[in-house]
Amino acid sequence: MSVPVLIAAGDAAWEAELVSAALRTRDITVVRRCVDVTDAVATAVSGAVALALVSVELPGLDPDAVQRITRRGVVVVAVTPDAGAVEAERVAAGLGIEAVVPLARLASIATLARTGDPAAGPALTGPALTGPALTGPALTGQDARTSGTGSEGGHVSPEDPGPCEGVLTAVWGPAGAPGRSTVARGLAAALAARGRRSILVDADVDGGTQAPALALLDEVSGLLAAARDANGSRLSAEALARHLRWIGPDLGVLTGLPRAERWPGLRASAYEAVLTTARDLADDVVVDLGFCLDDAGDHAVDGAGPRRTAIARHTLEVADEVVVVGLPDPVGLSRLARAVLDLRSRCDAEVLVVVNQMRGSLGWSTREIGETVERFTGVAPAVFLPYDRASLDHCLVHGLTPHEGASGSAFQRALSGLAADLVSRALELA
């Protein structure tokens, strides 16, 4: 069983070497590369990790921070470059860190953790090494941070995923950055907050943004890994669960393409299998899609090859709900109207229009904008999301979902209302 770890080395010159070594080390899964002490403590107390690999020179690291981490059963290990280990041991002892491991011995850290090798220090025999953090998905949600380890949150174990026949919600919208990814991320988190096992799929073939927005290491695309399993007829609910990055007791993320040029590796047939399996695993599957639906001008492949837009088109065709995100300014409304009309000609799913970034500076009320949208599309907006740049910036900087980092904001309240509506609709259809 792989040991989940966090890395917090601050601006140490050898931090990049530590991250690379950890990623190469068998039996270690790097859950999060923390930017500071606050981030490290929040990740540790969430129940996401069993080990915290830290630098004793991390700014702000003090005995109180170490105690807050260890009180949650997480083992703190000070990692030091080969030189200067004696000084590092002295500083670590002053911080209350009993285990100090040279960077060169990082490959043995998982073994040391499990066996409690005395050479590694007594801290490596702590309860976290046999607790929930090693038997379930990694958790980093705000609920887990405030309520304990999150081990009772109904998360999915790869050994027992349980069939769900989940609701598939596609989040799409026109060009112009209307906030598709933000809405998808927030909606998935809001559904999970209602106790529904949820999966967020980053299927934007122009380059996924969910991993960096949630401060997840995305060297390996979960979506591509799952698609490879599907290509080899190895994809099951258990296998898909292993490719998810869990950031809360009920929210897993299937990270997307780290680079746009990787899209040919995502074959439509394999992607279809991934979506089908995701629906078996979760109550809700929320898919973040790119805007383009038209293959015109795609000269990169011939008629027999894969198509860049096949992913979005297939998702929209099979989705139970289609959420279309648009902006309330003149350009955004024009694009939104064309997008809704184009979409309704392509699929039969009922369209839910979300008007994002509502702000008083436009001089238009929600009623006026709603009437305009309905007049040109025949669809009244389902929700208006306020423009709350400060709260959303806070979430992005700290790798949080809106539910975690902006729970009291008007934006999150409106999005929670949309999630409640979707749940009600799903229950009516059940």
C-alpha positions in Angstrom: 0.0 0.0 0.0 1.4 3.4 -1.0 2.2 5.8 1.8 0.6 9.3 1.1 2.9 12.2 1.9 3.1 15.9 1.7 6.2 17.9 1.0 6.9 21.3 2.6 10.4 22.5 1.9 9.7 26.2 1.3 12.4 27.9 -0.8 15.1 25.3 0.0 17.5 25.0 -2.9 17.1 21.2 -2.9 13.2 21.2 -2.9 12.9 20.4 -6.6 15.3 17.5 -6.0 13.2 16.3 -3.1 10.0 16.4 -5.1 11.6 14.5 -8.0 13.1 11.9 -5.7 9.7 11.4 -4.0 7.9 11.0 -7.3 10.4 8.3 -8.3 10.3 6.5 -5.0 8.1 3.4 -4.9 5.5 3.1 -2.2 5.3 6.9 -1.8 2.4 9.0 -3.2 3.0 12.7 -3.2 -0.5 14.1 -2.3 0.5 17.8 -2.1 3.5 20.1 -2.5 2.7 22.7 0.1 3.6 26.3 -0.4 3.9 27.2 3.3 3.4 26.1 6.9 -0.3 27.0 6.9 -0.9 24.9 3.8 1.1 22.0 5.3 -0.9 22.1 8.5 -4.2 22.2 6.7 -3.3 19.3 4.5 -2.0 17.2 7.4 -5.0 17.7 9.6 -7.4 16.8 6.8 -6.4 13.2 6.9 -4.9 13.2 3.5 -1.4 12.1 4.4 0.4 9.7 6.7 3.8 11.4 6.5 4.9 15.0 6.3 8.3 15.5 4.7 9.5 19.0 5.8 12.6 21.1 5.8 13.7 22.4 9.2 14.3 25.7 7.4 10.7 26.1 6.3 9.7 29.7 7.2 7.2 29.7 10.1 7.8 26.1 11.1 7.7 26.0 14.9 6.9 23.5 17.7 3.3 24.6 17.7 2.9 23.8 14.0 4.6 20.5 14.4 2.3 19.6 17.3 -0.8 20.5 15.3 0.3 18.1 12.6 1.3 15.2 14.9 -1.9 15.5 17.0 -3.7 14.3 13.8 -1.6 11.2 13.8 0.7 12.4 10.9 4.3 11.6 11.2 6.6 14.5 10.7 10.0 13.7 9.1 12.7 16.3 8.6 14.5 15.8 5.3 18.0 17.2 4.9 20.6 17.2 2.2 23.5 14.9 2.8 25.7 17.6 4.2 24.8 19.3 7.5 22.7 16.5 8.9 24.0 17.0 12.5 22.8 20.6 12.5 19.5 19.6 11.0 19.0 17.0 13.8 19.6 19.7 16.4 17.1 22.0 14.9 14.6 19.2 14.4 14.9 18.2 18.0 14.1 21.8 19.0 11.0 21.7 16.9 9.8 18.4 18.3 10.6 16.4 15.2 12.2 13.0 16.2 12.9 11.6 12.7 15.5 13.1 10.4 16.2 11.4 7.1 18.9 12.4 4.6 17.7 13.0 1.1 19.8 10.1 -0.1 17.8 7.7 2.1 14.4 8.9 0.9 13.9 5.7 -1.0 13.7 3.8 2.3 11.1 6.1 3.9 8.1 4.0 3.2 9.8 0.9 4.6 11.0 2.8 7.6 7.5 4.1 8.1 5.9 0.6 8.1 8.6 -1.3 10.1 9.4 1.4 12.6 13.1 1.0 12.1 14.7 2.5 15.2 17.3 4.2 13.0 14.6 6.4 11.7 13.3 7.5 15.1 10.3 6.5 17.2 8.0 8.9 15.4 7.9 6.5 12.4 5.8 4.0 14.4 2.9 6.5 14.8 -0.8 5.5 14.4 -1.2 7.3 11.1 0.7 4.5 9.4 -2.1 2.1 9.9 -5.1 4.5 10.0 -7.6 5.7 7.5 -5.1 7.7 5.6 -3.6 4.5 4.2 -6.9 2.6 3.6 -8.9 5.2 1.7 -8.5 8.0 -0.8 -6.6 11.2 0.1 -8.8 13.8 1.7 -8.2 17.6 1.6 -11.6 19.1 1.8 -12.5 21.9 4.2 -15.0 19.7 6.0 -12.2 17.2 6.9 -10.0 20.0 8.0 -12.5 21.3 10.5 -14.0 18.0 11.7 -11.0 15.7 12.0 -9.5 13.0 9.8 -12.6 12.7 7.6 -12.4 8.9 7.8 -16.1 8.6 8.3 -17.1 10.7 5.4 -18.3 7.9 3.2 -15.4 8.1 0.9 -14.7 5.5 -1.8 -12.3 2.8 -1.1 -10.8 1.2 -4.3 -11.6 -2.2 -2.8 -15.3 -1.4 -2.4 -16.5 1.4 -4.8 -20.1 0.3 -4.9 -22.2 0.8 -8.0 -24.2 4.1 -8.2 -25.5 4.7 -11.7 -24.7 8.4 -11.2 -26.0 11.5 -12.8 -23.7 12.9 -15.5 -23.6 16.7 -15.6 -21.7 18.4 -18.4 -20.5 22.0 -17.8 -19.9 23.7 -21.1 -20.0 27.3 -22.5 -18.8 29.5 -25.3 -15.4 30.9 -25.9 -14.3 33.9 -23.9 -13.5 32.3 -20.5 -16.9 32.5 -19.0 -15.9 30.4 -16.0 -16.7 26.9 -17.1 -13.9 25.3 -14.9 -14.7 27.4 -11.9 -18.4 26.5 -12.1 -17.6 22.8 -12.7 -15.2 22.7 -9.7 -17.6 24.6 -7.4 -20.6 22.5 -8.5 -18.9 19.2 -7.9 -17.8 20.4 -4.5 -21.3 21.6 -3.6 -22.8 18.2 -4.6 -20.2 16.4 -2.5 -21.0 18.7 0.4 -24.6 17.4 0.3 -23.2 13.9 1.0 -23.3 12.7 -2.6 -20.3 10.8 -3.8 -19.0 13.0 -6.7 -16.3 12.9 -9.4 -15.0 15.9 -11.2 -13.6 15.0 -14.6 -11.3 17.5 -16.3 -12.1 16.8 -20.0 -11.0 20.1 -21.5 -8.7 18.9 -24.3 -7.1 22.3 -24.7 -5.3 21.7 -21.4 -6.8 20.9 -18.0 -6.8 23.5 -15.3 -8.5 21.6 -12.4 -5.2 20.1 -11.1 -3.3 23.5 -10.7 -6.5 25.2 -9.4 -6.7 22.6 -6.6 -2.9 22.5 -6.0 -2.7 18.9 -7.1 0.5 17.5 -8.7 -0.5 16.6 -12.2 2.6 14.9 -13.7 0.4 12.0 -14.5 -3.0 12.7 -16.0 -5.7 10.7 -14.2 -7.9 10.9 -17.3 -5.2 9.6 -19.6 -4.3 6.8 -17.2 -7.9 5.7 -17.0 -8.2 5.8 -20.8 -5.1 3.6 -21.1 -6.8 1.1 -18.8 -9.9 1.3 -20.9 -7.9 0.7 -24.1 -6.4 -2.4 -22.5 -9.8 -3.6 -21.2 -8.5 -3.2 -17.7 -10.8 -0.4 -16.5 -13.1 -1.2 -13.6 -14.6 0.9 -10.8 -11.8 -0.2 -8.6 -9.1 0.8 -11.2 -10.8 4.2 -11.8 -10.9 4.9 -8.0 -7.1 4.5 -7.9 -6.7 7.1 -10.6 -8.8 9.7 -8.7 -7.3 12.4 -6.5 -9.6 12.7 -3.5 -9.8 16.2 -2.0 -12.7 15.5 0.3 -14.6 12.6 1.8 -16.9 12.6 -1.1 -15.1 14.4 -3.9 -12.6 12.8 -6.3 -10.9 14.5 -9.2 -9.8 12.9 -12.5 -7.1 15.3 -13.5 -7.0 16.3 -17.2 -4.4 16.7 -19.9 -1.3 18.6 -18.6 -0.6 19.8 -22.2 -3.0 20.4 -25.1 -0.9 18.4 -27.5 -1.7 15.2 -25.5 -5.3 15.1 -26.8 -4.7 12.4 -29.5 -4.0 10.0 -26.6 -7.6 10.3 -25.5 -9.5 8.1 -27.8 -13.3 8.6 -27.9 -14.1 4.9 -27.2 -11.8 4.8 -24.2 -13.2 8.1 -22.9 -16.8 6.7 -23.2 -15.7 3.8 -21.1 -14.2 6.1 -18.5 -17.5 8.1 -18.2 -19.6 4.9 -17.9 -17.3 3.6 -15.2 -17.4 6.9 -13.4 -21.2 6.7 -13.3 -20.9 3.3 -11.7 -18.6 4.7 -9.0 -20.3 8.0 -8.1 -23.7 9.6 -7.4 -22.7 12.6 -9.5 -20.1 13.0 -12.3 -19.4 16.6 -13.3 -17.4 17.0 -16.5 -15.5 20.2 -17.3 -15.5 20.6 -21.1 -13.7 22.9 -23.6 -15.8 25.3 -25.7 -15.1 24.0 -29.2 -17.6 21.6 -30.8 -16.8 22.1 -34.5 -14.1 20.0 -36.2 -13.9 22.5 -39.1 -10.3 23.5 -39.6 -8.9 20.6 -37.7 -6.2 19.5 -40.2 -4.0 17.7 -37.7 -5.7 14.3 -38.4 -7.3 12.7 -41.4 -10.8 11.5 -41.6 -10.1 8.1 -40.0 -8.2 9.5 -37.1 -9.3 10.9 -33.7 -11.1 14.2 -33.5 -10.3 16.8 -31.0 -13.9 17.7 -30.3 -15.2 14.2 -30.0 -14.8 14.3 -26.2 -17.0 17.3 -25.7 -19.6 16.2 -28.3 -20.0 12.7 -26.8 -20.3 14.1 -23.2 -23.0 16.5 -24.2 -24.9 13.8 -26.1 -24.9 11.4 -23.1 -25.2 13.9 -20.3 -28.3 13.9 -18.0 -27.8 17.6 -17.4 -26.0 20.3 -19.4 -25.0 23.4 -17.7 -24.1 26.3 -20.1 -22.0 29.0 -18.6 -22.1 32.5 -20.0 -21.2 36.1 -19.1 -23.6 39.0 -18.6 -21.9 41.7 -20.7 -22.9 42.4 -24.3 -20.2 40.2 -25.8 -20.8 37.4 -23.4 -24.6 37.5 -23.9 -24.2 37.3 -27.7 -21.9 34.3 -27.4 -24.2 32.7 -24.9 -27.2 33.0 -27.1 -25.4 31.5 -30.1 -24.0 28.7 -27.9 -27.4 27.7 -26.5 -29.0 27.6 -29.9 -26.1 25.6 -31.4 -26.2 23.2 -28.5 -29.9 22.6 -28.6 -29.5 21.6 -32.3 -26.9 19.0 -31.3 -28.3 17.2 -28.2 -31.6 16.6 -26.5 -30.6 17.2 -23.0 -32.3 20.0 -21.1 -30.1 23.1 -20.9 -29.5 24.9 -17.6 -28.1 28.4 -18.3 -25.8 29.9 -15.7 -24.9 33.6 -15.9 -21.6 34.0 -14.3 -19.8 37.1 -13.0 -22.9 39.2 -12.3 -21.9 42.7 -11.2 -23.6 46.0 -10.6 -21.1 47.9 -12.7 -22.9 46.8 -15.9 -25.9 48.7 -14.9 -28.3 45.8 -15.7 -30.4 43.9 -13.2 -30.7 40.1 -13.1 -34.3 40.5 -14.3 -33.2 42.5 -17.4 -30.4 40.0 -18.2 -32.7 37.1 -17.6 -35.3 38.5 -20.0 -32.7 39.1 -22.6 -31.4 35.5 -22.4 -34.8 34.0 -22.5 -35.9 36.2 -25.4 -33.0 35.0 -27.6 -32.7 31.4 -26.5 -36.1 30.4 -25.1 -34.4 29.4 -21.8 -34.5 31.4 -18.6 -31.2 31.4 -16.6 -31.3 28.8 -13.8 -28.9 30.9 -11.6 -26.9 34.1 -11.5 -23.5 33.8 -10.0 -22.2 37.0 -8.4 -18.7 38.3 -9.4 -16.7 37.6 -6.3 -13.1 38.0 -7.5 -11.6 38.3 -4.0 -13.1 35.0 -2.7 -12.3 33.1 -5.9 -8.7 34.4 -6.0 -8.3 33.2 -2.4 -9.5 29.8 -3.5 -7.1 29.7 -6.4 -4.0 30.8 -4.4 -4.6 28.2 -1.7 -5.8 25.4 -4.0 -9.3 25.3 -2.5 -12.8 24.6 -3.9 -15.3 27.4 -3.4 -17.0 25.3 -0.8 -13.8 25.1 1.1 -12.4 28.6 0.7 -15.5 30.8 0.1 -18.3 29.0 2.0 -20.0 32.2 3.1 -19.8 34.1 -0.1 -22.7 35.0 -2.3 -21.1 33.1 -5.1 -21.0 29.9 -3.1 -24.6 30.3 -1.8 -25.9 30.7 -5.4 -23.9 27.7 -6.6 -25.1 25.6 -3.6 -28.7 26.5 -4.7 -27.9 25.1 -8.2 -26.5 21.9 -6.7 -29.7 21.6 -4.6 -31.8 21.9 -7.7 -29.8 19.3 -9.5 -30.2 16.9 -6.6 -33.9 17.5 -6.6 -34.2 16.8 -10.3 -32.1 13.6 -10.0 -34.4 12.4 -7.2 -37.5 13.1 -9.2 -36.1 11.0 -12.1 -34.9 8.2 -9.9 
